[in-house]
């Protein structure tokens, strides 16, 4: 099967210095989408991708998204869409990635300059955006180049969608994808997103599920303005007193959500599903290392992974309007807003969850018999996503992992959300696969972000192999 | 009695424009102690007082306090100490006030320029520091001037202590007072502090009690760093979950402190004491107006005043380390610090309260069976203060109020603390009286701070009359 892969792999190895050099150039462009002053660099990064793709013969369009909402003086960076190959006899794969990055300053604690790719003797390539998400995005470009130079026919038509606002809420992208599902993306047979990570450091995974997130505010207000606790303590009902009691009624120390009826919305665990967790390459030590402590809820891997992937969780994030600085302030806050979110899983529907949350919060507040005023509301919500890992899109990726890494991949879900995943699924109606390149220790969003040279180079091979196996998969 | 008061009063009325002009000059100096860049203005204000006092023949010393703690590049403003009169046959009264002010910017919502005295047609004199505390401080200077110009013998020896850091924690003052109790202040027979307000707007009061304050931090920590709630929600024990439950165990909506044993420390209410509250000039509408709402704990004046003055209260101020901004952030905070304080009353001792607080907080945390780590500690404490209102210092002030305002003053306590009060009492061993000049609507610390012209001018008469009655009081 896929006999031409060996010469493709050889070419990738031969070009590896070029590919690292391409990553170096990309990391050197500080394309921080959250920083207004860096907007020209974000645009520059998009143009860099467009130019690299054009040089390889791809058809590229830089598609404007208009003004940035709430920042009307700023133009959103363009979505770079591209097509490589237009053969009716080949499958068409749509790949997504983003070319903007999180903010980074040397002063935050970076060991090296964040916008200079620095490779240490263990092959760790440090630099902002190396793993999130410039490495994976360049992977597809490198994949095209290696095919060209190896003289190997490209096995599919490749559609590309690279955005520049992912780290700032993907502003404008949903509408764009929805519109282009019947336009630029209309030929897509399946979607592949490379914007996540292995569960650990040694074993690749394919990701078929994400939790959703309902984010709530509980506002409690009483006095017309903040009060002095010396003067009014004891004679006024205090919103803070009420809010800690209401927030304390939501979840217990072991993560058990106390909202009546919520558990009934969760799809039951089947015996078959239970058996899947034992084989996942993950240990409690992996958890303790990433927590930086042993303050886990469970003592075993299976229940920990299930709690992360397939059960809901409720986290209290904080309180707006109360005293939050260091030191001491004798204030009675007049209005406080408690923030919490629920990670959702199949079959929890956003509206059903809202209804149970509102009912519980109002009932708990009513118990207090307070004269203060309560308002509970949903700030935002994103649905969970679960794909079928039996689809040919996943089988092809699984074979590619075995070919490149010599192991069957773990089939994983993630506890967080990647909203664009669901958008692609809903807009195109096609299967979506998450195919990670980097590993769990890459520190995306943190200081000292890195991508291992091995993950980059083997990842480029994996992307190419995936496309070859996609071409061979029977219709399903 | 005190037959010379009439000519003194007449002189005060005649000089009222001069006195308002003196206040205008003082308000024009933005002596903001919290603002490093305004430090020269604070010093300028101290020198203004010194120069006015010297012009009237007082002996004045500008006493340095050294460098400002934690801001070693800044010199603390001097304490202005002065003596007017040195007659062994007269009583000696020590008066205290402060010449620094809270920050103020027109942009905060002031209707007029905060550092320009603006008088409206109701005689309200708006300006930062007008009532807190430049008006009362200048009152003593005006009092000397009016005696001189009226040719009335000054009835006592007056010692003055005017500090420039009151709005920033009175840094350095405690040690200074303690040292000078046997030095510059050694002749003091009683102390009078004018740095508080009437309970309402129509009836003067004398204040003989203040609550103390024990301020606590509850720190709960778990993970080594903040976590993403998508990734770790459901698998890690969250410090926020624990802290809202512990904070929720401290006090209920109606202000009942839930810490076992705490109520037993409070001095019982006597029948005699109960009868005092009915006559106090205060209504529930006064409370609702100052709250800006009707969210009171009690529906009657007596229990409201007792809750403010003579019972302890517990207020939750906020949580450090959690998400506190507007909007949404899906963080699991790694370490959170809950802040609360207990207002203390006779006979609660600081250490006894600490012991009960620590025991209760630890017990409530233990109930959670959490793997997180708890640390509860006292941030700072100040004792309550109650003076004897039967002392000649209070009788003299009571007679002065009757003479100037035609009513017997309310004898009040306050819910907040004025730490320097207790310092003076402990350092000198003498009776301390709080003699307010301004009224409850003066908005000290807020925008549009004002002092009513009537309160200023009659307040100057009151200060003088108080000194005359002090001279006539028998030894007690």
Interface residues (C-beta under 8 A of the other chain):
Chain A: X211 X213 X215 X222 X223 X224 X225 X227 X228 X229 X230 X231 X232 X233 X234 X235 X236 X237 X238 X240 X241 X242 X244 X245 X247 X248 X251 X252 X253 X254 X255 X287 X290 X291 X292 X293 X294 X295 X296 X297 X298 X304 X307 X308 X311 X312 X313 X314 X315 X316 X317 X318 X319 X320 X322 X323 X324 X325 X326 X327 X328 X329 X330 X331 X332 X333 X334 X339 X341 X343 X368 X369 X370 X371 X372 X379 X380 X414 X415 X416 X417
Chain B: X211 X213 X215 X222 X223 X224 X225 X227 X228 X229 X230 X231 X232 X233 X234 X235 X236 X237 X238 X240 X241 X242 X244 X245 X247 X248 X251 X252 X253 X254 X255 X287 X290 X291 X292 X293 X294 X295 X296 X297 X298 X304 X307 X308 X311 X312 X313 X314 X315 X316 X317 X318 X319 X320 X322 X323 X324 X325 X326 X327 X328 X329 X330 X331 X332 X333 X334 X339 X341 X343 X368 X369 X370 X371 X372 X379 X380 X414 X415 X416 X417
